[in-house]
Amino acid sequence: MVRIRLKRGGAKNNPCYRVVVTDGRNRRDGRFIEEIGYYNPLQKVDGLSVNLDRARYWLGVGAKPSETVGSFLKKLLKEAPAAA
């Protein structure tokens, strides 16, 4: 099953994450199909960026987001205008 989830990076006590599309059987920080964004929890402004076109594509072909990424996408898709 294809999943959209976070891949951890950064140093100890200084996390940053990439939003990636991966096979659900792969490790958290393992192989991925495509990187579609990033999330920096320590940055209050502009700490989240996701390519919504690619996210919509992957959701359309059956990818399941993790709980955290799902809440991010729900918020971002609500704010963004619908694609024509």
PyMOL commands that place a pseudoatom at each C-alpha (Angstrom):
pseudoatom trace, name=CA, resn=MET, resi=1, chain=A, elem=C, hetatm=0, pos=[0.000, 0.000, 0.000]
pseudoatom trace, name=CA, resn=VAL, resi=2, chain=A, elem=C, hetatm=0, pos=[1.309, 3.445, -0.901]
pseudoatom trace, name=CA, resn=ARG, resi=3, chain=A, elem=C, hetatm=0, pos=[1.479, 5.894, 2.005]
pseudoatom trace, name=CA, resn=ILE, resi=4, chain=A, elem=C, hetatm=0, pos=[2.085, 9.626, 2.336]
pseudoatom trace, name=CA, resn=ARG, resi=5, chain=A, elem=C, hetatm=0, pos=[4.034, 10.184, 5.542]
pseudoatom trace, name=CA, resn=LEU, resi=6, chain=A, elem=C, hetatm=0, pos=[6.819, 12.095, 7.253]
pseudoatom trace, name=CA, resn=LYS, resi=7, chain=A, elem=C, hetatm=0, pos=[10.496, 11.196, 6.930]
pseudoatom trace, name=CA, resn=ARG, resi=8, chain=A, elem=C, hetatm=0, pos=[12.604, 12.553, 9.798]
pseudoatom trace, name=CA, resn=GLY, resi=9, chain=A, elem=C, hetatm=0, pos=[15.785, 14.485, 9.272]
pseudoatom trace, name=CA, resn=GLY, resi=10, chain=A, elem=C, hetatm=0, pos=[17.766, 17.065, 11.198]
pseudoatom trace, name=CA, resn=ALA, resi=11, chain=A, elem=C, hetatm=0, pos=[19.880, 16.810, 14.296]
pseudoatom trace, name=CA, resn=LYS, resi=12, chain=A, elem=C, hetatm=0, pos=[19.108, 15.691, 17.825]
pseudoatom trace, name=CA, resn=ASN, resi=13, chain=A, elem=C, hetatm=0, pos=[16.576, 18.104, 19.407]
pseudoatom trace, name=CA, resn=ASN, resi=14, chain=A, elem=C, hetatm=0, pos=[16.317, 19.922, 16.051]
pseudoatom trace, name=CA, resn=PRO, resi=15, chain=A, elem=C, hetatm=0, pos=[13.911, 17.903, 13.906]
pseudoatom trace, name=CA, resn=CYS, resi=16, chain=A, elem=C, hetatm=0, pos=[12.807, 18.629, 10.382]
pseudoatom trace, name=CA, resn=TYR, resi=17, chain=A, elem=C, hetatm=0, pos=[10.658, 16.371, 8.254]
pseudoatom trace, name=CA, resn=ARG, resi=18, chain=A, elem=C, hetatm=0, pos=[10.075, 15.695, 4.578]
pseudoatom trace, name=CA, resn=VAL, resi=19, chain=A, elem=C, hetatm=0, pos=[6.628, 14.742, 3.322]
pseudoatom trace, name=CA, resn=VAL, resi=20, chain=A, elem=C, hetatm=0, pos=[7.209, 11.679, 1.139]
pseudoatom trace, name=CA, resn=VAL, resi=21, chain=A, elem=C, hetatm=0, pos=[5.228, 9.121, -0.810]
pseudoatom trace, name=CA, resn=THR, resi=22, chain=A, elem=C, hetatm=0, pos=[6.458, 5.613, -0.027]
pseudoatom trace, name=CA, resn=ASP, resi=23, chain=A, elem=C, hetatm=0, pos=[5.504, 1.985, 0.063]
pseudoatom trace, name=CA, resn=GLY, resi=24, chain=A, elem=C, hetatm=0, pos=[3.947, 1.317, 3.468]
pseudoatom trace, name=CA, resn=ARG, resi=25, chain=A, elem=C, hetatm=0, pos=[6.327, -1.601, 4.069]
pseudoatom trace, name=CA, resn=ASN, resi=26, chain=A, elem=C, hetatm=0, pos=[9.437, 0.591, 3.920]
pseudoatom trace, name=CA, resn=ARG, resi=27, chain=A, elem=C, hetatm=0, pos=[11.108, 1.955, 7.041]
pseudoatom trace, name=CA, resn=ARG, resi=28, chain=A, elem=C, hetatm=0, pos=[10.237, 5.471, 8.232]
pseudoatom trace, name=CA, resn=ASP, resi=29, chain=A, elem=C, hetatm=0, pos=[13.494, 6.952, 6.925]
pseudoatom trace, name=CA, resn=GLY, resi=30, chain=A, elem=C, hetatm=0, pos=[13.999, 4.415, 4.157]
pseudoatom trace, name=CA, resn=ARG, resi=31, chain=A, elem=C, hetatm=0, pos=[13.346, 4.399, 0.444]
pseudoatom trace, name=CA, resn=PHE, resi=32, chain=A, elem=C, hetatm=0, pos=[10.628, 6.633, -0.959]
pseudoatom trace, name=CA, resn=ILE, resi=33, chain=A, elem=C, hetatm=0, pos=[8.918, 7.166, -4.316]
pseudoatom trace, name=CA, resn=GLU, resi=34, chain=A, elem=C, hetatm=0, pos=[8.625, 10.955, -4.316]
pseudoatom trace, name=CA, resn=GLU, resi=35, chain=A, elem=C, hetatm=0, pos=[9.226, 13.888, -1.986]
pseudoatom trace, name=CA, resn=ILE, resi=36, chain=A, elem=C, hetatm=0, pos=[6.285, 16.294, -2.107]
pseudoatom trace, name=CA, resn=GLY, resi=37, chain=A, elem=C, hetatm=0, pos=[7.046, 18.738, 0.691]
pseudoatom trace, name=CA, resn=TYR, resi=38, chain=A, elem=C, hetatm=0, pos=[8.629, 19.521, 4.025]
pseudoatom trace, name=CA, resn=TYR, resi=39, chain=A, elem=C, hetatm=0, pos=[7.616, 20.320, 7.615]
pseudoatom trace, name=CA, resn=ASN, resi=40, chain=A, elem=C, hetatm=0, pos=[9.743, 22.179, 10.147]
pseudoatom trace, name=CA, resn=PRO, resi=41, chain=A, elem=C, hetatm=0, pos=[7.975, 22.169, 13.538]
pseudoatom trace, name=CA, resn=LEU, resi=42, chain=A, elem=C, hetatm=0, pos=[10.429, 24.682, 15.048]
pseudoatom trace, name=CA, resn=GLN, resi=43, chain=A, elem=C, hetatm=0, pos=[9.597, 27.329, 12.451]
pseudoatom trace, name=CA, resn=LYS, resi=44, chain=A, elem=C, hetatm=0, pos=[6.329, 29.068, 13.342]
pseudoatom trace, name=CA, resn=VAL, resi=45, chain=A, elem=C, hetatm=0, pos=[5.814, 30.853, 10.002]
pseudoatom trace, name=CA, resn=ASP, resi=46, chain=A, elem=C, hetatm=0, pos=[6.139, 28.942, 6.717]
pseudoatom trace, name=CA, resn=GLY, resi=47, chain=A, elem=C, hetatm=0, pos=[7.158, 25.774, 8.510]
pseudoatom trace, name=CA, resn=LEU, resi=48, chain=A, elem=C, hetatm=0, pos=[5.009, 23.622, 6.214]
pseudoatom trace, name=CA, resn=SER, resi=49, chain=A, elem=C, hetatm=0, pos=[5.117, 23.359, 2.434]
pseudoatom trace, name=CA, resn=VAL, resi=50, chain=A, elem=C, hetatm=0, pos=[3.447, 20.687, 0.330]
pseudoatom trace, name=CA, resn=ASN, resi=51, chain=A, elem=C, hetatm=0, pos=[3.045, 20.464, -3.453]
pseudoatom trace, name=CA, resn=LEU, resi=52, chain=A, elem=C, hetatm=0, pos=[-0.752, 20.164, -3.463]
pseudoatom trace, name=CA, resn=ASP, resi=53, chain=A, elem=C, hetatm=0, pos=[-0.966, 19.111, -7.114]
pseudoatom trace, name=CA, resn=ARG, resi=54, chain=A, elem=C, hetatm=0, pos=[1.211, 16.061, -6.424]
pseudoatom trace, name=CA, resn=ALA, resi=55, chain=A, elem=C, hetatm=0, pos=[-0.623, 15.355, -3.161]
pseudoatom trace, name=CA, resn=ARG, resi=56, chain=A, elem=C, hetatm=0, pos=[-3.972, 15.405, -4.993]
pseudoatom trace, name=CA, resn=TYR, resi=57, chain=A, elem=C, hetatm=0, pos=[-2.538, 13.075, -7.649]
pseudoatom trace, name=CA, resn=TRP, resi=58, chain=A, elem=C, hetatm=0, pos=[-1.292, 10.532, -5.106]
pseudoatom trace, name=CA, resn=LEU, resi=59, chain=A, elem=C, hetatm=0, pos=[-4.542, 10.675, -3.129]
pseudoatom trace, name=CA, resn=GLY, resi=60, chain=A, elem=C, hetatm=0, pos=[-6.411, 10.166, -6.411]
pseudoatom trace, name=CA, resn=VAL, resi=61, chain=A, elem=C, hetatm=0, pos=[-4.511, 6.974, -7.220]
pseudoatom trace, name=CA, resn=GLY, resi=62, chain=A, elem=C, hetatm=0, pos=[-5.146, 5.507, -3.777]
pseudoatom trace, name=CA, resn=ALA, resi=63, chain=A, elem=C, hetatm=0, pos=[-2.318, 6.616, -1.483]
pseudoatom trace, name=CA, resn=LYS, resi=64, chain=A, elem=C, hetatm=0, pos=[-3.291, 6.783, 2.185]
pseudoatom trace, name=CA, resn=PRO, resi=65, chain=A, elem=C, hetatm=0, pos=[-1.875, 9.640, 4.291]
pseudoatom trace, name=CA, resn=SER, resi=66, chain=A, elem=C, hetatm=0, pos=[-0.633, 9.088, 7.828]
pseudoatom trace, name=CA, resn=GLU, resi=67, chain=A, elem=C, hetatm=0, pos=[-2.666, 10.694, 10.582]
pseudoatom trace, name=CA, resn=THR, resi=68, chain=A, elem=C, hetatm=0, pos=[-0.341, 13.701, 10.865]
pseudoatom trace, name=CA, resn=VAL, resi=69, chain=A, elem=C, hetatm=0, pos=[0.029, 14.252, 7.124]
pseudoatom trace, name=CA, resn=GLY, resi=70, chain=A, elem=C, hetatm=0, pos=[-3.727, 13.818, 6.731]
pseudoatom trace, name=CA, resn=SER, resi=71, chain=A, elem=C, hetatm=0, pos=[-4.369, 16.700, 9.121]
pseudoatom trace, name=CA, resn=PHE, resi=72, chain=A, elem=C, hetatm=0, pos=[-1.806, 18.853, 7.268]
pseudoatom trace, name=CA, resn=LEU, resi=73, chain=A, elem=C, hetatm=0, pos=[-3.393, 18.105, 3.907]
pseudoatom trace, name=CA, resn=LYS, resi=74, chain=A, elem=C, hetatm=0, pos=[-6.892, 18.711, 5.205]
pseudoatom trace, name=CA, resn=LYS, resi=75, chain=A, elem=C, hetatm=0, pos=[-5.844, 22.144, 6.443]
pseudoatom trace, name=CA, resn=LEU, resi=76, chain=A, elem=C, hetatm=0, pos=[-3.913, 23.051, 3.285]
pseudoatom trace, name=CA, resn=LEU, resi=77, chain=A, elem=C, hetatm=0, pos=[-6.584, 21.818, 0.876]
pseudoatom trace, name=CA, resn=LYS, resi=78, chain=A, elem=C, hetatm=0, pos=[-9.212, 23.825, 2.746]
pseudoatom trace, name=CA, resn=GLU, resi=79, chain=A, elem=C, hetatm=0, pos=[-7.135, 27.016, 2.396]
pseudoatom trace, name=CA, resn=ALA, resi=80, chain=A, elem=C, hetatm=0, pos=[-6.097, 26.473, -1.237]
pseudoatom trace, name=CA, resn=PRO, resi=81, chain=A, elem=C, hetatm=0, pos=[-8.449, 27.259, -4.102]
pseudoatom trace, name=CA, resn=ALA, resi=82, chain=A, elem=C, hetatm=0, pos=[-9.712, 24.215, -5.960]
pseudoatom trace, name=CA, resn=ALA, resi=83, chain=A, elem=C, hetatm=0, pos=[-7.785, 23.224, -9.064]
pseudoatom trace, name=CA, resn=ALA, resi=84, chain=A, elem=C, hetatm=0, pos=[-9.611, 24.009, -12.277]
for i in range(1, 84): cmd.bond("trace and resi %d" % i, "trace and resi %d" % (i + 1))
show_as sticks, trace
zoom trace
